[in-house]
Amino acid sequence: MARVFGSFVLLALVFSVAMATDHSPLQDFCVADVNGQVLVNGLTCKNSSLVQASDFHFSGLHKRASIFNTALGFGVTPVFVAQLPGLNTLGISLARIDYAPFGINPPHTHPRASEILTVLKGSLEVGFVTSNPENRHISKVLNKGDVFVFPKNLVHYQRNLGKKRATVIVALSSQNPGLIPIANVVFGSKPDIATDVLAKAFQTSNDVINNIQFKF
Ligand SMILES: *[C@@H]1O[C@H](CO)[C@@H](O)[C@H](O)[C@H]1NC(C)=O
């Protein structure tokens, strides 16, 4: 009995380790070959003899996001595998997020990553919602130096509470966390999800849905 229990514990440990992040590296590094033509899970490795320090380096997180969503009041500077090829197979990445006064990063999920956030400047309301059937909204106001974690896959958001800009750094447990903005995928898909499907789902009229779909 003890031995059976022991194997279960071992199995549980093996699986929790194996599934904690992107797949584990099988060599020191596998710098992404940006010109690779082979389709694999992740990106193929650049010849390790040709790898340079620059493959492990990114510069620019001291600057505000260059691509800013003015309607929502936020901008993201990603440091994912596309920006930093040395991240390939390592299961981690980083981003800087800037918020205009009262700006929001709207509800979204990352299909491949948990996210840990720290506030460098300003104060933010952050939150996520647990899965069905509880749908519990867990939220908190954060100030400079505070840290908050958004568990993998759960819908989460941030809002700048102040009249000044806010800045955070987030770390993610994937080289390529992926992004599912709820409003865009539901109301802005191409082609549209049928208006009456969404009207029933959201228990409202076709007119209301049409109006929202038009904006996306
Ligand atoms: C990797 O690069 C080195 C140095 O240029 C070269 O000698 C070697 O053949 C390359 N390996 C592969 C698999 O292309």
The ligand as a Gaussian input file, in Angstrom:
#p B3LYP/6-31G(d) Opt

LIG

0 1
 C       27.717000      25.033000     -36.918000
 O       28.621000      26.067000     -37.175000
 C       29.964000      25.626000     -37.162000
 C       30.849000      26.874000     -37.260000
 O       30.506000      27.648000     -38.397000
 C       30.186000      24.634000     -38.302000
 O       31.511000      24.164000     -38.284000
 C       29.221000      23.473000     -38.131000
 O       29.305000      22.615000     -39.231000
 C       27.802000      23.970000     -38.012000
 N       26.905000      22.872000     -37.695000
 C       25.811000      22.626000     -38.391000
 C       24.989000      21.445000     -37.928000
 O       25.465000      23.297000     -39.349000

